[in-house]
């Protein structure tokens, strides 16, 4: 494909030769915050996210030279995506128990998805960062990890998108996208319309989702607060209870 781009400061359009190919978006990024503590950011949930997360966690352990003492999972600005992918992400940190419940009028709109044995962090404490743009699949992960006592939520109240849509094919290639059920957290709480309230409320740093997406984890104020919380947990759980429910 030949692409012509008009750019400010250039007298003539710039020409580029592009080759058509499938676009694969990287949804997971990672970093070592300091010795023993890792950081994972998940931008959205696609079919590849769970595999990306497994590889990112393995890379963090390799860079750290040992198991992690704690992890910050950043779901700020995450709008959700593929349900099965978000369930698989939560499953990585849970040994057992329900992850999400679907409740609807019809029998086929009711479902229950549960964790399988195995915790990638071997019980190391977690903080999940959320904000007003964390929605749907991000809320499923955050809700499941908190309900099972696996993670502490820090940030702002989440978006509150807890409905499930089903696409029903019609004639002549048309279809209806119909809401058929709603998500419930393992404790039975509805996400829709109210979202999740964080255990520790922190004001937004400003700039919306794009601002913290561009900031390096090591200088992000909320990430630094989450790291301090994890450090305190190692010294004694009583030190890390400030602001918790």
C-alpha positions as CSV (number, residue, x, y, z in Angstrom):
1,X,0.0,0.0,0.0
2,X,1.4,3.4,-0.9
3,X,0.4,6.1,1.6
4,X,0.8,9.8,1.1
5,X,1.0,11.9,4.3
6,X,0.9,15.7,4.3
7,X,3.0,16.9,7.2
8,X,3.5,20.4,8.6
9,X,6.9,21.8,7.5
10,X,7.2,19.5,4.5
11,X,6.7,21.1,1.0
12,X,5.5,17.9,-0.6
13,X,3.5,14.9,0.7
14,X,5.6,12.2,2.2
15,X,5.3,8.8,0.5
16,X,5.4,5.5,2.5
17,X,5.3,1.9,1.3
18,X,3.3,-0.3,3.7
19,X,2.7,-4.1,3.7
20,X,-0.7,-5.3,4.7
21,X,-0.6,-7.6,7.8
22,X,-2.6,-8.5,10.8
23,X,-2.2,-5.9,13.6
24,X,-1.5,-7.4,17.0
25,X,-1.8,-5.0,19.9
26,X,0.4,-5.5,22.9
27,X,-2.0,-5.3,25.9
28,X,0.4,-6.0,28.8
29,X,3.5,-4.1,29.9
30,X,5.7,-4.7,32.9
31,X,8.5,-3.3,35.0
32,X,10.5,-4.0,38.2
33,X,9.7,-1.1,40.6
34,X,12.5,-2.1,42.9
35,X,14.1,-5.4,44.1
36,X,11.3,-7.8,44.8
37,X,8.3,-5.8,43.6
38,X,6.8,-6.0,40.1
39,X,4.4,-3.9,38.1
40,X,1.9,-5.1,35.4
41,X,-0.3,-2.8,33.4
42,X,-3.1,-4.3,31.3
43,X,-4.6,-1.9,28.8
44,X,-7.6,-4.1,27.7
45,X,-8.5,-7.7,27.5
46,X,-8.1,-9.5,24.1
47,X,-7.7,-13.2,23.2
48,X,-3.9,-12.8,23.7
49,X,-3.9,-11.0,27.0
50,X,-3.7,-14.0,29.3
51,X,-0.7,-15.4,27.4
52,X,0.9,-12.0,27.4
53,X,0.4,-11.8,31.2
54,X,2.0,-15.2,31.8
55,X,5.1,-14.2,29.8
56,X,5.3,-10.8,31.5
57,X,5.1,-12.4,35.0
58,X,7.8,-15.0,34.0
59,X,10.0,-12.2,32.7
60,X,9.6,-10.2,36.0
61,X,10.6,-13.2,38.1
62,X,13.6,-13.7,35.8
63,X,14.7,-10.1,36.1
64,X,14.1,-10.1,39.8
65,X,16.2,-13.3,40.2
66,X,13.6,-14.8,42.7
67,X,9.9,-14.9,43.4
68,X,8.2,-11.5,43.7
69,X,7.5,-10.1,47.2
70,X,4.5,-8.1,45.8
71,X,2.8,-7.0,42.6
72,X,1.0,-3.8,41.5
73,X,-1.6,-4.7,38.8
74,X,-2.6,-1.5,37.0
75,X,-6.1,-1.6,35.5
76,X,-6.6,2.2,35.2
77,X,-8.2,3.2,31.9
78,X,-8.9,-0.5,31.0
79,X,-12.3,-0.6,29.3
80,X,-12.7,-4.4,29.4
81,X,-12.9,-6.6,26.4
82,X,-13.1,-10.4,26.1
83,X,-14.8,-11.9,29.2
84,X,-12.8,-15.2,29.1
85,X,-9.6,-13.3,28.9
86,X,-10.4,-11.3,32.1
87,X,-11.4,-14.5,33.9
88,X,-8.1,-16.1,32.9
89,X,-6.1,-13.1,34.2
90,X,-7.9,-13.3,37.6
91,X,-7.4,-17.1,37.6
92,X,-3.6,-16.6,37.5
93,X,-3.7,-15.2,41.1
94,X,-6.4,-17.4,42.6
95,X,-6.2,-21.0,43.8
96,X,-9.9,-21.6,43.8
97,X,-13.3,-20.0,44.1
98,X,-15.8,-18.2,41.9
99,X,-14.4,-15.4,39.7
100,X,-17.6,-14.0,38.1
101,X,-21.3,-14.9,38.1
102,X,-23.7,-14.1,35.2
103,X,-27.4,-13.5,36.1
104,X,-30.1,-13.3,33.5
105,X,-33.7,-14.2,32.8
106,X,-33.0,-17.2,30.6
107,X,-31.1,-20.3,31.7
108,X,-28.5,-19.8,29.0
109,X,-27.8,-16.3,30.3
110,X,-26.8,-17.6,33.7
111,X,-23.3,-18.8,34.2
112,X,-20.5,-19.1,36.9
113,X,-16.8,-19.1,36.1
114,X,-14.4,-20.4,38.7
115,X,-10.6,-20.4,39.3
116,X,-8.3,-23.4,38.8
117,X,-5.5,-24.4,41.2
118,X,-2.3,-22.4,41.0
119,X,-1.2,-18.9,42.1
120,X,1.5,-17.4,39.9
121,X,2.6,-15.2,42.8
122,X,2.6,-18.0,45.4
123,X,0.5,-15.8,47.8
124,X,2.6,-12.6,47.5
125,X,0.4,-9.5,48.3
126,X,-1.1,-7.5,45.4
127,X,-2.5,-4.0,44.9
128,X,-4.9,-3.4,42.0
129,X,-5.0,0.2,40.7
130,X,-8.4,1.3,39.4
131,X,-10.1,4.5,38.3
132,X,-13.3,5.8,36.7
133,X,-12.3,4.4,33.4
134,X,-11.8,0.8,34.7
135,X,-14.8,-1.0,33.3
136,X,-16.4,-4.4,32.6
137,X,-13.6,-7.0,32.4
138,X,-11.3,-4.8,34.6
139,X,-14.0,-4.6,37.2
140,X,-14.4,-8.4,37.1
141,X,-10.7,-8.9,37.8
142,X,-10.6,-6.3,40.5
143,X,-13.8,-7.5,42.2
144,X,-12.8,-11.2,42.2
145,X,-9.3,-10.5,43.6
146,X,-10.8,-8.3,46.4
147,X,-13.7,-10.6,47.2
148,X,-11.2,-13.5,47.7
149,X,-8.9,-11.3,49.9
150,X,-6.2,-11.6,47.3
151,X,-5.7,-7.9,46.6
152,X,-6.3,-4.4,47.9
153,X,-7.9,-1.9,45.5
154,X,-6.4,1.6,45.4
155,X,-7.6,4.6,43.3
156,X,-11.1,5.8,42.5
157,X,-14.5,4.2,42.1
158,X,-14.7,2.2,38.8
159,X,-17.0,2.9,35.9
160,X,-19.8,0.4,36.7
161,X,-20.3,-1.5,33.4
162,X,-21.6,-4.9,34.5
163,X,-23.9,-6.0,31.7
164,X,-23.4,-8.8,29.2
165,X,-24.4,-8.3,25.5
166,X,-25.3,-11.1,23.1
167,X,-25.4,-10.7,19.3
168,X,-28.5,-12.3,17.8
169,X,-28.2,-12.8,14.0
170,X,-31.1,-11.7,11.8
171,X,-31.9,-12.1,8.1
172,X,-30.0,-10.3,5.4
173,X,-26.8,-10.1,7.4
174,X,-28.2,-8.0,10.1
175,X,-28.1,-8.6,13.9
176,X,-29.3,-7.2,17.2
177,X,-27.0,-6.6,20.1
178,X,-29.1,-7.3,23.2
179,X,-28.2,-7.1,26.9
180,X,-29.0,-10.6,28.3
181,X,-27.4,-10.7,31.7
182,X,-25.4,-8.8,34.3
183,X,-22.1,-9.5,36.0
184,X,-21.9,-10.2,39.8
185,X,-18.7,-10.4,41.8
186,X,-18.1,-13.6,43.8
187,X,-19.8,-12.1,46.8
188,X,-23.0,-11.5,44.7
189,X,-22.6,-7.7,44.4
190,X,-23.7,-6.1,41.1
191,X,-21.1,-4.0,39.3
192,X,-23.5,-2.4,36.9
193,X,-24.4,1.3,37.5
194,X,-22.4,1.6,40.7
195,X,-18.9,0.1,40.1
196,X,-16.4,-0.9,42.8
197,X,-15.4,1.4,45.6
198,X,-11.6,1.2,46.3
199,X,-10.3,0.0,49.7
200,X,-8.0,3.0,49.7
201,X,-9.3,6.1,47.9
202,X,-6.7,8.3,46.1
203,X,-7.5,11.3,44.0
204,X,-6.7,11.1,40.3
205,X,-3.4,12.6,39.3
206,X,-5.1,14.5,36.4
207,X,-5.1,14.0,32.7
208,X,-7.3,10.9,32.5
209,X,-6.3,7.5,31.3
210,X,-3.8,8.9,28.8
211,X,-1.7,10.6,31.5
212,X,-0.8,7.6,33.5
213,X,-0.4,5.5,30.3
214,X,2.4,7.8,29.3
215,X,4.0,8.1,32.8
216,X,6.8,5.8,33.8
217,X,5.6,3.5,36.6
218,X,8.5,4.5,38.9
219,X,7.4,8.2,38.9
220,X,3.6,7.6,38.9
221,X,2.3,8.9,42.3
222,X,-0.3,6.2,42.6
223,X,2.1,3.4,41.7
224,X,4.6,4.8,44.3
225,X,1.8,4.7,46.9
226,X,0.9,1.2,46.0
227,X,4.6,0.2,46.3
228,X,4.8,1.8,49.8
229,X,1.6,-0.2,50.8
230,X,3.2,-3.4,49.7
231,X,6.4,-2.6,51.6
232,X,4.3,-1.9,54.8
233,X,2.6,-5.3,54.3
234,X,5.9,-7.0,54.6
235,X,6.7,-5.2,57.8
236,X,3.4,-6.1,59.3
237,X,-0.2,-6.1,58.2
238,X,-1.2,-3.6,60.9
239,X,0.9,-1.0,59.2
240,X,-0.9,-1.4,55.9
241,X,-4.5,-1.1,57.2
242,X,-4.8,2.6,57.0
243,X,-7.6,3.5,54.7
244,X,-8.8,-0.1,54.3
245,X,-12.3,-1.2,54.8
